[in-house]
Amino acid sequence: MIYWAWLSWIIPLLGVPLVPLVSKVDGRLRGWLAVTVSGLGMAAALYGAMTFGTSVTEGYTLWLPQLSVTLQVKADQLSALVGAFVSFVSFLVVVYSLGYMKEEPGQSRYYSLVLLFIGSMMGLVMAGNLIQFYFFWELVGVCSALLIAFWTDRPAARKAGWKAFVVTRLGDASLLIAVIFIAATFGTTSFDTILGPSGMATLATGTIFALGLLMFIGAMGKSAQVPLHAWLPDAMEGPNTVSALIHAATMVNAGVYLMLRMYPVITLPQLSGSLTDIILAIGLLSALVGGVCAFAADDLKRVLAYSTISQLGLMFAAIGLGNLDAAAYQMISQGLFKALAFLAAGSVITALGTRSINEMGGLVRVMKYTYAGFLVAMLGMSGLPPLVGFWSKDAILSSAFSAGTIQSFLVMCAFVMTALYSFRALLRTFHGKPAWKEAPKESPPTMLVPIIVLAVSVLTAWVVLQAQPLLSSYSWVPDATTLGASLSILALCAALAYVAFIPNYQKVVGVIQSSKGLLGLRSFLHDGLGFDRLYQWVYNGIMRPLSIAVSYIQTGLIRANMALLLLPVAVLFFLFAVGVL
Amino acid sequence: MALDQSILIATGTALLFTGITSIAVSKNLLKSIMSFQVAVFGANLALFASGMAYGPRLLSDAFVVLSVLVGAAVEAVGLAIIVVVYRKYGTLNPDEIRRLRR
């Protein structure tokens, strides 16, 4: 019996109902209870990752054996590694919440939802079959929507919550179709069976392609890939801790994790790479769209959100290039430095009371610890060796080099964008002329300790990750070509960003103001390349007329409704009687 | 056996139609809730009877138990809504409650 694989997700879920109960005793206990519970979950997951030996799947049938609905956990290299990383980041975010959410009302709701969020993500990571996976997948979606709309008195937050829910639903529906089809075909959805030689590999090639595509659409919705990405920038309306959870640990990684789990299926030889090509194309497109939008955004959290889209795009590109290890590594390194960036940004935003980077600048002297955290996050994101971000980017680049010229060029473009927007965010927030009048104070220790721990882990995680069995085939000696390419990109972008944003910033602004084309381009980029307008058009043109048409059936008269209900029943009975059905 | 099953299904169907018809004609929301329960039990009876024909018996029984539980929960919510409606409108006649009308 592998206790850690069960405990790592059952403990946080058990903590959910305890939060409101404890608040009856004392309100301050809620936060500490959440910290304890997520800490215990993390201890179980870390223990599992450290003592991991062989892959095990184990299950229990709790209810209705005839339906073969079993509760299964699958402990393998992937779930052990990802589980440890998810619980580690979530634990630090919960600790940070102690300081960040101190003055907010609705803490019982906040902490129980956060624990549910963490528990469902851990359940998703450990799940041993697709039905259980899908169950937790939906729970993760619901929790994220509710947490984005946490400040329910703000209309923008409510709208963002709805948007996240509706947009990810498109992907969920497509994943559900795939799950139902697999369950109906094989009678079981256990990963061991469907990924094995007698599983999906036995289906016709077209069917495998369709199922893989449906699952990939599900992953696109969850992991915010173009064109289902527009919910992620709006998800900024929630508290900062929630953004850190969504972007780093719990929400967006679910889609990548699904693709990593299904990796044996999407790379089946009879598909001859058709699925991986689609995944590569969508991933690179998202990486570039996210990078371009991140460079233009003025809202600090929005910059980080678009950068998440871009980094997730690189993960899918790595899967498309056939480099599973690089995708897993990129997922972990992205999670670490993005969580760090969000927590540091939260510290800045709380201190200044604004999210616009135009009202920041020159914070380096007053917020030293936050600056150190943000600096490490941005250097990690842009891939400075030997920080975690470097190793994953290096591996993606070397697979791209061996794949072809176009792929290498696009991946290089994504790296250039990453370095440019990272340095822009860093310089505009912490350097240059201060735009604030009253000097802000540094944040309390409960917020600084997680920032420092995460900064240390971004700096040193590559040492720990080197020992992981999943990444053992990883090349730990960087290739001279890729090392040279990434270092020269980094140096060039740093110099360019410095010249454009520190000494000559006023001139750059002047050039943009004087040209109509550049102003139009800027507002086009601010709107996120018009994807919102596309959604609006679909809503106004198709969905709204449909809903109005359907609403004519609903008369508000119980009698009429009942008659409408009886009509199809009568038709069915008639068809039975005639013998059609 | 076959006779039992057909009797049960016929009774279930009759209860279902009785329930739906009485919801349609009743002038009191409380009676609508009662009729709703009649319809739900008719459906449950048919579900139970259908399990007699094939497969493991326990499966359909378990679903009937589940359905009864859900029906009870729905009824509780319905009664709560009726209490609120009565406080707001002072009547339980569905024809006089016009807020949801087009």
HADDOCK unambig.tbl for C-alpha pairs under 7 A between the chains (distance, minus, plus):
assign (segid A and resid 64 and name CA) (segid B and resid 59 and name CA) 6.84 0.50 0.50
assign (segid A and resid 66 and name CA) (segid B and resid 59 and name CA) 7.00 0.50 0.50
assign (segid A and resid 555 and name CA) (segid B and resid 101 and name CA) 5.81 0.50 0.50
assign (segid A and resid 555 and name CA) (segid B and resid 102 and name CA) 5.97 0.50 0.50
assign (segid A and resid 556 and name CA) (segid B and resid 100 and name CA) 5.18 0.50 0.50
assign (segid A and resid 556 and name CA) (segid B and resid 101 and name CA) 4.42 0.50 0.50
assign (segid A and resid 556 and name CA) (segid B and resid 102 and name CA) 6.81 0.50 0.50
assign (segid A and resid 557 and name CA) (segid B and resid 101 and name CA) 7.00 0.50 0.50
assign (segid A and resid 558 and name CA) (segid B and resid 24 and name CA) 6.15 0.50 0.50
assign (segid A and resid 559 and name CA) (segid B and resid 24 and name CA) 4.33 0.50 0.50
assign (segid A and resid 559 and name CA) (segid B and resid 25 and name CA) 6.70 0.50 0.50
assign (segid A and resid 562 and name CA) (segid B and resid 20 and name CA) 6.61 0.50 0.50
assign (segid A and resid 562 and name CA) (segid B and resid 24 and name CA) 5.71 0.50 0.50
